[in-house]
Amino acid sequence: MSFPDNDFLRQLPKAELHMHLEGSLEPELLFQLAERNGVALPYASVEALREAYQFSNLQDFLDIYYQGAGVLQTEQDFYDLTWAYLERCAADGVVHVEPFFDPQTHTERGISIATQLTGISRALADGQAKLAISSRLILSFLRHLSEDDAIATLQEALPLREHFVAVGLDSSEQGNPPEGFVRVYEMARAEGLRAVAHAGEEGPAEYIWQALDLLQVERIDHGVRCVEDPVLVERLIAEQTPLTVCPLSNTKLKVFAKMQDHNILQLLEQGVKVTINSDDPAYFGGYLLANFIAVRDALDMTREQAVALARNSITASMLSDDEQAGWLAKLDGQ
Protein backbone atom coordinates (compact mmCIF):
# COMPACT_ATOMS: atom_id res chain seq x y z
CA MET A 1 0.00 0.00 0.00
CA SER A 2 1.45 3.37 -0.98
CA PHE A 3 0.82 6.68 0.73
CA PRO A 4 0.95 9.98 -1.18
CA ASP A 5 3.70 12.43 -0.34
CA ASN A 6 3.07 16.17 -0.22
CA ASP A 7 4.26 16.74 -3.79
CA PHE A 8 1.90 14.07 -5.10
CA LEU A 9 -1.02 15.68 -3.27
CA ARG A 10 -0.03 19.15 -4.50
CA GLN A 11 0.11 18.21 -8.16
CA LEU A 12 -3.25 16.42 -8.18
CA PRO A 13 -5.75 18.59 -10.10
CA LYS A 14 -8.25 19.55 -7.39
CA ALA A 15 -11.40 21.64 -7.12
CA GLU A 16 -12.44 23.41 -3.92
CA LEU A 17 -16.22 23.45 -3.47
CA HIS A 18 -16.67 24.64 0.12
CA MET A 19 -14.77 27.79 1.08
CA HIS A 20 -16.06 31.07 2.48
CA LEU A 21 -14.12 34.01 1.11
CA GLU A 22 -14.55 35.94 4.35
CA GLY A 23 -13.04 32.92 6.10
CA SER A 24 -9.79 33.27 4.15
CA LEU A 25 -9.07 36.65 5.76
CA GLU A 26 -5.62 36.10 7.25
CA PRO A 27 -4.65 38.23 10.27
CA GLU A 28 -1.97 40.05 8.26
CA LEU A 29 -4.46 41.18 5.60
CA LEU A 30 -7.08 41.93 8.24
CA PHE A 31 -4.69 44.36 9.94
CA GLN A 32 -3.71 45.87 6.59
CA LEU A 33 -7.35 46.50 5.63
CA ALA A 34 -8.18 47.83 9.10
CA GLU A 35 -5.41 50.40 8.74
CA ARG A 36 -6.49 51.26 5.19
CA ASN A 37 -10.08 51.85 6.30
CA GLY A 38 -9.46 53.35 9.74
CA VAL A 39 -11.07 50.46 11.61
CA ALA A 40 -10.00 50.05 15.25
CA LEU A 41 -9.30 46.43 16.23
CA PRO A 42 -9.45 45.02 19.78
CA TYR A 43 -6.11 43.28 19.20
CA ALA A 44 -2.66 44.79 19.64
CA SER A 45 -0.96 42.74 16.95
CA VAL A 46 -1.26 40.07 14.28
CA GLU A 47 0.02 37.57 16.84
CA ALA A 48 -2.65 38.56 19.39
CA LEU A 49 -5.34 38.15 16.77
CA ARG A 50 -4.03 34.76 15.73
CA GLU A 51 -4.10 33.73 19.40
CA ALA A 52 -7.80 34.61 19.42
CA TYR A 53 -8.43 32.06 16.64
CA GLN A 54 -9.21 29.37 19.22
CA PHE A 55 -12.75 28.04 19.19
CA SER A 56 -14.74 25.43 21.06
CA ASN A 57 -17.76 25.46 18.76
CA LEU A 58 -19.31 26.99 15.65
CA GLN A 59 -20.76 30.02 17.44
CA ASP A 60 -17.42 30.96 19.05
CA PHE A 61 -15.91 30.96 15.58
CA LEU A 62 -18.76 32.93 14.00
CA ASP A 63 -18.47 35.68 16.61
CA ILE A 64 -14.86 36.47 15.65
CA TYR A 65 -15.52 35.76 11.95
CA TYR A 66 -18.19 38.48 11.73
CA GLN A 67 -16.01 40.86 13.71
CA GLY A 68 -13.14 40.35 11.29
CA ALA A 69 -15.36 40.87 8.26
CA GLY A 70 -15.91 44.45 9.43
CA VAL A 71 -12.64 45.55 7.81
CA LEU A 72 -14.01 44.70 4.34
CA GLN A 73 -15.47 47.94 3.03
CA THR A 74 -14.45 48.79 -0.53
CA GLU A 75 -14.41 47.01 -3.87
CA GLN A 76 -10.61 46.84 -3.61
CA ASP A 77 -10.88 45.16 -0.19
CA PHE A 78 -13.02 42.36 -1.65
CA TYR A 79 -10.62 42.07 -4.58
CA ASP A 80 -7.60 41.79 -2.28
CA LEU A 81 -9.35 39.19 -0.12
CA THR A 82 -10.26 37.03 -3.12
CA TRP A 83 -6.90 37.40 -4.84
CA ALA A 84 -5.01 36.35 -1.71
CA TYR A 85 -7.12 33.19 -1.57
CA LEU A 86 -6.49 32.42 -5.25
CA GLU A 87 -2.74 32.73 -4.78
CA ARG A 88 -3.00 30.12 -2.00
CA CYS A 89 -4.97 27.91 -4.38
CA ALA A 90 -2.30 28.18 -7.06
CA ALA A 91 0.34 27.06 -4.56
CA ASP A 92 -1.82 24.07 -3.55
CA GLY A 93 -2.58 22.76 -7.03
CA VAL A 94 -6.21 23.88 -7.02
CA VAL A 95 -7.52 24.25 -10.59
CA HIS A 96 -11.13 25.27 -9.94
CA VAL A 97 -12.93 27.02 -7.06
CA GLU A 98 -16.56 27.54 -6.13
CA PRO A 99 -16.34 29.95 -3.20
CA PHE A 100 -19.16 31.33 -1.07
CA PHE A 101 -19.64 34.94 -0.15
CA ASP A 102 -22.04 36.18 2.54
CA PRO A 103 -23.59 39.44 1.31
CA GLN A 104 -25.70 39.95 4.45
CA THR A 105 -22.55 40.11 6.57
CA HIS A 106 -21.73 43.31 4.72
CA THR A 107 -25.07 44.82 3.66
CA GLU A 108 -26.03 45.17 7.32
CA ARG A 109 -22.96 47.42 7.60
CA GLY A 110 -24.05 49.48 4.60
CA ILE A 111 -21.78 47.78 2.04
CA SER A 112 -23.75 47.16 -1.15
CA ILE A 113 -23.85 43.79 -2.88
CA ALA A 114 -22.58 45.58 -6.01
CA THR A 115 -19.42 46.66 -4.15
CA GLN A 116 -18.84 43.11 -2.94
CA LEU A 117 -19.54 41.38 -6.25
CA THR A 118 -17.53 43.78 -8.36
CA GLY A 119 -14.39 43.28 -6.30
CA ILE A 120 -14.80 39.51 -5.97
CA SER A 121 -15.61 38.99 -9.63
CA ARG A 122 -12.68 41.09 -10.83
CA ALA A 123 -10.32 38.93 -8.77
CA LEU A 124 -11.90 35.70 -10.02
CA ALA A 125 -11.49 36.91 -13.60
CA ASP A 126 -7.82 37.63 -12.90
CA GLY A 127 -7.54 34.18 -11.34
CA GLN A 128 -8.64 32.65 -14.62
CA ALA A 129 -6.42 34.90 -16.75
CA LYS A 130 -3.26 34.90 -14.64
CA LEU A 131 -3.40 31.64 -12.64
CA ALA A 132 -5.55 29.41 -14.89
CA ILE A 133 -7.96 28.83 -11.99
CA SER A 134 -11.57 28.66 -13.12
CA SER A 135 -14.42 29.58 -10.78
CA ARG A 136 -18.14 29.65 -10.08
CA LEU A 137 -19.34 31.98 -7.30
CA ILE A 138 -22.06 31.03 -4.78
CA LEU A 139 -24.19 33.63 -2.96
CA SER A 140 -24.87 32.29 0.53
CA PHE A 141 -27.74 33.24 2.86
CA LEU A 142 -27.21 33.56 6.61
CA ARG A 143 -29.59 31.12 8.27
CA HIS A 144 -29.60 32.93 11.64
CA LEU A 145 -31.39 35.79 9.86
CA SER A 146 -34.95 35.60 8.54
CA GLU A 147 -36.05 34.18 5.21
CA ASP A 148 -37.49 37.62 4.39
CA ASP A 149 -33.98 39.03 4.80
CA ALA A 150 -32.65 36.30 2.47
CA ILE A 151 -35.31 37.15 -0.12
CA ALA A 152 -34.41 40.84 0.02
CA THR A 153 -30.75 39.88 -0.43
CA LEU A 154 -31.53 37.76 -3.48
CA GLN A 155 -33.60 40.54 -5.01
CA GLU A 156 -30.79 43.06 -4.50
CA ALA A 157 -28.30 40.67 -6.08
CA LEU A 158 -30.31 39.63 -9.13
CA PRO A 159 -29.34 42.66 -11.28
CA LEU A 160 -25.79 41.31 -10.92
CA ARG A 161 -26.87 37.77 -11.75
CA GLU A 162 -24.03 37.25 -14.26
CA HIS A 163 -21.51 37.20 -11.39
CA PHE A 164 -22.86 34.18 -9.46
CA VAL A 165 -24.31 30.82 -10.43
CA ALA A 166 -25.84 29.35 -7.26
CA VAL A 167 -27.18 30.05 -3.79
CA GLY A 168 -26.16 28.45 -0.51
CA LEU A 169 -27.13 28.47 3.17
CA ASP A 170 -24.63 28.87 6.02
CA SER A 171 -24.01 30.31 9.51
CA SER A 172 -25.40 28.92 12.80
CA GLU A 173 -26.98 25.56 12.01
CA GLN A 174 -28.46 24.65 15.39
CA GLY A 175 -32.11 25.69 15.52
CA ASN A 176 -32.09 27.10 11.98
CA PRO A 177 -33.32 24.22 9.78
CA PRO A 178 -33.38 24.31 5.97
CA GLU A 179 -37.19 24.16 6.00
CA GLY A 180 -37.18 27.85 6.92
CA PHE A 181 -35.81 28.83 3.49
CA VAL A 182 -38.04 27.06 1.00
CA ARG A 183 -39.45 30.21 -0.62
CA VAL A 184 -36.11 31.89 -1.30
CA TYR A 185 -34.73 28.70 -2.83
CA GLU A 186 -37.80 28.44 -5.07
CA MET A 187 -37.19 32.04 -6.17
CA ALA A 188 -33.53 31.30 -6.87
CA ARG A 189 -34.37 28.23 -8.95
CA ALA A 190 -36.89 30.27 -10.94
CA GLU A 191 -34.00 32.58 -11.87
CA GLY A 192 -31.94 29.63 -13.12
CA LEU A 193 -29.64 29.53 -10.11
CA ARG A 194 -28.29 26.25 -8.78
CA ALA A 195 -28.56 25.29 -5.12
CA VAL A 196 -26.40 23.93 -2.31
CA ALA A 197 -26.77 24.14 1.49
CA HIS A 198 -24.86 23.52 4.71
CA ALA A 199 -26.44 20.64 6.63
CA GLY A 200 -25.37 17.90 9.00
CA GLU A 201 -22.36 19.64 10.55
CA GLU A 202 -23.63 20.57 14.02
CA GLY A 203 -27.23 20.02 12.97
CA PRO A 204 -28.83 16.56 12.76
CA ALA A 205 -29.19 14.22 9.81
CA GLU A 206 -32.77 15.45 9.49
CA TYR A 207 -31.42 18.75 8.19
CA ILE A 208 -29.77 16.89 5.30
CA TRP A 209 -33.14 15.34 4.38
CA GLN A 210 -34.70 18.81 4.44
CA ALA A 211 -31.98 20.32 2.28
CA LEU A 212 -32.44 17.54 -0.29
CA ASP A 213 -36.22 17.35 -0.32
CA LEU A 214 -37.35 20.89 0.51
CA LEU A 215 -34.54 23.02 -0.91
CA GLN A 216 -33.74 20.54 -3.69
CA VAL A 217 -30.01 21.09 -3.45
CA GLU A 218 -27.50 19.29 -5.66
CA ARG A 219 -24.74 19.25 -3.02
CA ILE A 220 -24.63 19.06 0.77
CA ASP A 221 -21.99 21.20 2.45
CA HIS A 222 -20.48 19.24 5.36
CA GLY A 223 -22.99 16.38 5.77
CA VAL A 224 -20.79 14.27 8.05
CA ARG A 225 -23.66 13.53 10.44
CA CYS A 226 -25.38 11.56 7.70
CA VAL A 227 -23.93 8.45 9.37
CA GLU A 228 -26.55 8.80 12.12
CA ASP A 229 -29.16 7.70 9.57
CA PRO A 230 -28.26 4.57 7.54
CA VAL A 231 -31.21 5.13 5.19
CA LEU A 232 -29.88 8.59 4.40
CA VAL A 233 -26.41 7.19 3.71
CA GLU A 234 -27.91 4.69 1.28
CA ARG A 235 -29.72 7.52 -0.48
CA LEU A 236 -26.57 9.62 -0.75
CA ILE A 237 -24.77 6.64 -2.29
CA ALA A 238 -27.61 5.78 -4.67
CA GLU A 239 -28.05 9.37 -5.89
CA GLN A 240 -24.32 10.20 -5.73
CA THR A 241 -25.10 13.45 -3.92
CA PRO A 242 -21.78 15.12 -3.17
CA LEU A 243 -20.75 16.04 0.37
CA THR A 244 -18.27 18.91 0.62
CA VAL A 245 -16.43 17.83 3.75
CA CYS A 246 -14.02 20.10 5.65
CA PRO A 247 -11.72 17.98 7.85
CA LEU A 248 -9.65 20.66 9.64
CA SER A 249 -12.79 22.72 10.25
CA ASN A 250 -14.60 19.70 11.68
CA THR A 251 -11.84 19.03 14.19
CA LYS A 252 -11.27 22.71 15.06
CA LEU A 253 -14.98 23.10 15.86
CA LYS A 254 -15.15 19.77 17.72
CA VAL A 255 -17.53 18.04 15.31
CA PHE A 256 -14.86 15.34 15.77
CA ALA A 257 -12.61 15.34 18.82
CA LYS A 258 -9.54 14.61 16.69
CA MET A 259 -8.73 13.91 13.06
CA GLN A 260 -8.28 10.20 13.76
CA ASP A 261 -12.04 10.11 14.53
CA HIS A 262 -13.09 11.66 11.21
CA ASN A 263 -15.39 9.60 8.98
CA ILE A 264 -14.44 10.97 5.55
CA LEU A 265 -12.52 7.89 4.35
CA GLN A 266 -15.13 5.57 5.85
CA LEU A 267 -17.77 7.40 3.80
CA LEU A 268 -15.56 7.29 0.70
CA GLU A 269 -15.12 3.53 1.00
CA GLN A 270 -18.88 3.09 1.45
CA GLY A 271 -19.44 4.81 -1.88
CA VAL A 272 -20.51 8.27 -0.70
CA LYS A 273 -19.27 11.03 -3.02
CA VAL A 274 -17.18 12.96 -0.50
CA THR A 275 -14.75 15.78 -1.28
CA ILE A 276 -12.09 17.58 0.77
CA ASN A 277 -12.35 21.35 1.33
CA SER A 278 -10.98 24.04 3.66
CA ASP A 279 -14.16 25.93 4.78
CA ASP A 280 -12.61 28.97 6.56
CA PRO A 281 -8.89 28.32 6.12
CA ALA A 282 -7.54 31.42 7.84
CA TYR A 283 -9.33 30.40 11.02
CA PHE A 284 -9.09 26.60 10.90
CA GLY A 285 -5.41 26.06 10.27
CA GLY A 286 -5.00 25.31 6.60
CA TYR A 287 -5.98 25.63 2.94
CA LEU A 288 -6.88 22.73 0.68
CA LEU A 289 -3.51 21.00 0.54
CA ALA A 290 -3.19 21.15 4.34
CA ASN A 291 -6.55 19.39 4.63
CA PHE A 292 -5.39 16.60 2.30
CA ILE A 293 -2.17 16.25 4.32
CA ALA A 294 -4.06 16.16 7.63
CA VAL A 295 -6.34 13.38 6.36
CA ARG A 296 -3.35 11.41 5.07
CA ASP A 297 -1.43 11.74 8.31
CA ALA A 298 -4.32 10.89 10.65
CA LEU A 299 -6.21 8.31 8.58
CA ASP A 300 -3.50 6.69 6.43
CA MET A 301 -5.07 7.91 3.20
CA THR A 302 -3.66 5.98 0.22
CA ARG A 303 -2.69 7.36 -3.18
CA GLU A 304 -5.80 5.71 -4.63
CA GLN A 305 -8.03 7.40 -2.07
CA ALA A 306 -6.39 10.77 -2.70
CA VAL A 307 -7.03 10.44 -6.44
CA ALA A 308 -10.62 9.38 -5.77
CA LEU A 309 -11.18 12.46 -3.60
CA ALA A 310 -9.66 14.74 -6.25
CA ARG A 311 -11.80 13.06 -8.92
CA ASN A 312 -14.92 13.57 -6.78
CA SER A 313 -14.10 17.27 -6.45
CA ILE A 314 -14.04 17.65 -10.23
CA THR A 315 -17.20 15.63 -10.94
CA ALA A 316 -19.08 17.30 -8.06
CA SER A 317 -18.25 20.76 -9.41
CA MET A 318 -20.38 23.01 -11.61
CA LEU A 319 -17.89 22.79 -14.47
CA SER A 320 -19.33 21.61 -17.79
CA ASP A 321 -18.86 17.99 -18.83
CA ASP A 322 -16.19 19.06 -21.33
CA GLU A 323 -14.31 21.08 -18.72
CA GLN A 324 -14.46 18.19 -16.28
CA ALA A 325 -13.23 15.73 -18.90
CA GLY A 326 -9.93 17.58 -19.33
CA TRP A 327 -9.09 17.39 -15.62
CA LEU A 328 -10.33 13.81 -15.28
CA ALA A 329 -8.00 12.77 -18.11
CA LYS A 330 -5.08 14.18 -16.11
CA LEU A 331 -6.24 12.31 -13.01
CA ASP A 332 -6.47 9.07 -14.99
CA GLY A 333 -2.72 9.23 -15.40
CA GLN A 334 -2.05 9.24 -11.65
C-alpha positions in Angstrom: 0.0 0.0 0.0 1.5 3.4 -1.0 0.8 6.7 0.7 0.9 10.0 -1.2 3.7 12.4 -0.3 3.1 16.2 -0.2 4.3 16.7 -3.8 1.9 14.1 -5.1 -1.0 15.7 -3.3 0.0 19.2 -4.5 0.1 18.2 -8.2 -3.3 16.4 -8.2 -5.8 18.6 -10.1 -8.2 19.6 -7.4 -11.4 21.6 -7.1 -12.4 23.4 -3.9 -16.2 23.4 -3.5 -16.7 24.6 0.1 -14.8 27.8 1.1 -16.1 31.1 2.5 -14.1 34.0 1.1 -14.5 35.9 4.4 -13.0 32.9 6.1 -9.8 33.3 4.1 -9.1 36.6 5.8 -5.6 36.1 7.2 -4.7 38.2 10.3 -2.0 40.1 8.3 -4.5 41.2 5.6 -7.1 41.9 8.2 -4.7 44.4 9.9 -3.7 45.9 6.6 -7.3 46.5 5.6 -8.2 47.8 9.1 -5.4 50.4 8.7 -6.5 51.3 5.2 -10.1 51.9 6.3 -9.5 53.4 9.7 -11.1 50.5 11.6 -10.0 50.0 15.3 -9.3 46.4 16.2 -9.5 45.0 19.8 -6.1 43.3 19.2 -2.7 44.8 19.6 -1.0 42.7 17.0 -1.3 40.1 14.3 0.0 37.6 16.8 -2.6 38.6 19.4 -5.3 38.2 16.8 -4.0 34.8 15.7 -4.1 33.7 19.4 -7.8 34.6 19.4 -8.4 32.1 16.6 -9.2 29.4 19.2 -12.8 28.0 19.2 -14.7 25.4 21.1 -17.8 25.5 18.8 -19.3 27.0 15.6 -20.8 30.0 17.4 -17.4 31.0 19.1 -15.9 31.0 15.6 -18.8 32.9 14.0 -18.5 35.7 16.6 -14.9 36.5 15.6 -15.5 35.8 12.0 -18.2 38.5 11.7 -16.0 40.9 13.7 -13.1 40.4 11.3 -15.4 40.9 8.3 -15.9 44.4 9.4 -12.6 45.5 7.8 -14.0 44.7 4.3 -15.5 47.9 3.0 -14.4 48.8 -0.5 -14.4 47.0 -3.9 -10.6 46.8 -3.6 -10.9 45.2 -0.2 -13.0 42.4 -1.7 -10.6 42.1 -4.6 -7.6 41.8 -2.3 -9.3 39.2 -0.1 -10.3 37.0 -3.1 -6.9 37.4 -4.8 -5.0 36.4 -1.7 -7.1 33.2 -1.6 -6.5 32.4 -5.3 -2.7 32.7 -4.8 -3.0 30.1 -2.0 -5.0 27.9 -4.4 -2.3 28.2 -7.1 0.3 27.1 -4.6 -1.8 24.1 -3.6 -2.6 22.8 -7.0 -6.2 23.9 -7.0 -7.5 24.3 -10.6 -11.1 25.3 -9.9 -12.9 27.0 -7.1 -16.6 27.5 -6.1 -16.3 29.9 -3.2 -19.2 31.3 -1.1 -19.6 34.9 -0.2 -22.0 36.2 2.5 -23.6 39.4 1.3 -25.7 40.0 4.5 -22.6 40.1 6.6 -21.7 43.3 4.7 -25.1 44.8 3.7 -26.0 45.2 7.3 -23.0 47.4 7.6 -24.0 49.5 4.6 -21.8 47.8 2.0 -23.8 47.2 -1.2 -23.9 43.8 -2.9 -22.6 45.6 -6.0 -19.4 46.7 -4.2 -18.8 43.1 -2.9 -19.5 41.4 -6.2 -17.5 43.8 -8.4 -14.4 43.3 -6.3 -14.8 39.5 -6.0 -15.6 39.0 -9.6 -12.7 41.1 -10.8 -10.3 38.9 -8.8 -11.9 35.7 -10.0 -11.5 36.9 -13.6 -7.8 37.6 -12.9 -7.5 34.2 -11.3 -8.6 32.6 -14.6 -6.4 34.9 -16.7 -3.3 34.9 -14.6 -3.4 31.6 -12.6 -5.5 29.4 -14.9 -8.0 28.8 -12.0 -11.6 28.7 -13.1 -14.4 29.6 -10.8 -18.1 29.7 -10.1 -19.3 32.0 -7.3 -22.1 31.0 -4.8 -24.2 33.6 -3.0 -24.9 32.3 0.5 -27.7 33.2 2.9 -27.2 33.6 6.6 -29.6 31.1 8.3 -29.6 32.9 11.6 -31.4 35.8 9.9 -35.0 35.6 8.5 -36.1 34.2 5.2 -37.5 37.6 4.4 -34.0 39.0 4.8 -32.6 36.3 2.5 -35.3 37.1 -0.1 -34.4 40.8 0.0 -30.7 39.9 -0.4 -31.5 37.8 -3.5 -33.6 40.5 -5.0 -30.8 43.1 -4.5 -28.3 40.7 -6.1 -30.3 39.6 -9.1 -29.3 42.7 -11.3 -25.8 41.3 -10.9 -26.9 37.8 -11.8 -24.0 37.3 -14.3 -21.5 37.2 -11.4 -22.9 34.2 -9.5 -24.3 30.8 -10.4 -25.8 29.4 -7.3 -27.2 30.0 -3.8 -26.2 28.5 -0.5 -27.1 28.5 3.2 -24.6 28.9 6.0 -24.0 30.3 9.5 -25.4 28.9 12.8 -27.0 25.6 12.0 -28.5 24.7 15.4 -32.1 25.7 15.5 -32.1 27.1 12.0 -33.3 24.2 9.8 -33.4 24.3 6.0 -37.2 24.2 6.0 -37.2 27.8 6.9 -35.8 28.8 3.5 -38.0 27.1 1.0 -39.5 30.2 -0.6 -36.1 31.9 -1.3 -34.7 28.7 -2.8 -37.8 28.4 -5.1 -37.2 32.0 -6.2 -33.5 31.3 -6.9 -34.4 28.2 -9.0 -36.9 30.3 -10.9 -34.0 32.6 -11.9 -31.9 29.6 -13.1 -29.6 29.5 -10.1 -28.3 26.3 -8.8 -28.6 25.3 -5.1 -26.4 23.9 -2.3 -26.8 24.1 1.5 -24.9 23.5 4.7 -26.4 20.6 6.6 -25.4 17.9 9.0 -22.4 19.6 10.6 -23.6 20.6 14.0 -27.2 20.0 13.0 -28.8 16.6 12.8 -29.2 14.2 9.8 -32.8 15.4 9.5 -31.4 18.8 8.2 -29.8 16.9 5.3 -33.1 15.3 4.4 -34.7 18.8 4.4 -32.0 20.3 2.3 -32.4 17.5 -0.3 -36.2 17.3 -0.3 -37.4 20.9 0.5 -34.5 23.0 -0.9 -33.7 20.5 -3.7 -30.0 21.1 -3.5 -27.5 19.3 -5.7 -24.7 19.3 -3.0 -24.6 19.1 0.8 -22.0 21.2 2.4 -20.5 19.2 5.4 -23.0 16.4 5.8 -20.8 14.3 8.0 -23.7 13.5 10.4 -25.4 11.6 7.7 -23.9 8.4 9.4 -26.6 8.8 12.1 -29.2 7.7 9.6 -28.3 4.6 7.5 -31.2 5.1 5.2 -29.9 8.6 4.4 -26.4 7.2 3.7 -27.9 4.7 1.3 -29.7 7.5 -0.5 -26.6 9.6 -0.8 -24.8 6.6 -2.3 -27.6 5.8 -4.7 -28.1 9.4 -5.9 -24.3 10.2 -5.7 -25.1 13.5 -3.9 -21.8 15.1 -3.2 -20.8 16.0 0.4 -18.3 18.9 0.6 -16.4 17.8 3.7 -14.0 20.1 5.7 -11.7 18.0 7.9 -9.7 20.7 9.6 -12.8 22.7 10.2 -14.6 19.7 11.7 -11.8 19.0 14.2 -11.3 22.7 15.1 -15.0 23.1 15.9 -15.2 19.8 17.7 -17.5 18.0 15.3 -14.9 15.3 15.8 -12.6 15.3 18.8 -9.5 14.6 16.7 -8.7 13.9 13.1 -8.3 10.2 13.8 -12.0 10.1 14.5 -13.1 11.7 11.2 -15.4 9.6 9.0 -14.4 11.0 5.6 -12.5 7.9 4.4 -15.1 5.6 5.8 -17.8 7.4 3.8 -15.6 7.3 0.7 -15.1 3.5 1.0 -18.9 3.1 1.5 -19.4 4.8 -1.9 -20.5 8.3 -0.7 -19.3 11.0 -3.0 -17.2 13.0 -0.5 -14.8 15.8 -1.3 -12.1 17.6 0.8 -12.4 21.3 1.3 -11.0 24.0 3.7 -14.2 25.9 4.8 -12.6 29.0 6.6 -8.9 28.3 6.1 -7.5 31.4 7.8 -9.3 30.4 11.0 -9.1 26.6 10.9 -5.4 26.1 10.3 -5.0 25.3 6.6 -6.0 25.6 2.9 -6.9 22.7 0.7 -3.5 21.0 0.5 -3.2 21.2 4.3 -6.5 19.4 4.6 -5.4 16.6 2.3 -2.2 16.2 4.3 -4.1 16.2 7.6 -6.3 13.4 6.4 -3.3 11.4 5.1 -1.4 11.7 8.3 -4.3 10.9 10.6 -6.2 8.3 8.6 -3.5 6.7 6.4 -5.1 7.9 3.2 -3.7 6.0 0.2 -2.7 7.4 -3.2 -5.8 5.7 -4.6 -8.0 7.4 -2.1 -6.4 10.8 -2.7 -7.0 10.4 -6.4 -10.6 9.4 -5.8 -11.2 12.5 -3.6 -9.7 14.7 -6.3 -11.8 13.1 -8.9 -14.9 13.6 -6.8 -14.1 17.3 -6.5 -14.0 17.6 -10.2 -17.2 15.6 -10.9 -19.1 17.3 -8.1 -18.2 20.8 -9.4 -20.4 23.0 -11.6 -17.9 22.8 -14.5 -19.3 21.6 -17.8 -18.9 18.0 -18.8 -16.2 19.1 -21.3 -14.3 21.1 -18.7 -14.5 18.2 -16.3 -13.2 15.7 -18.9 -9.9 17.6 -19.3 -9.1 17.4 -15.6 -10.3 13.8 -15.3 -8.0 12.8 -18.1 -5.1 14.2 -16.1 -6.2 12.3 -13.0 -6.5 9.1 -15.0 -2.7 9.2 -15.4 -2.1 9.2 -11.6 
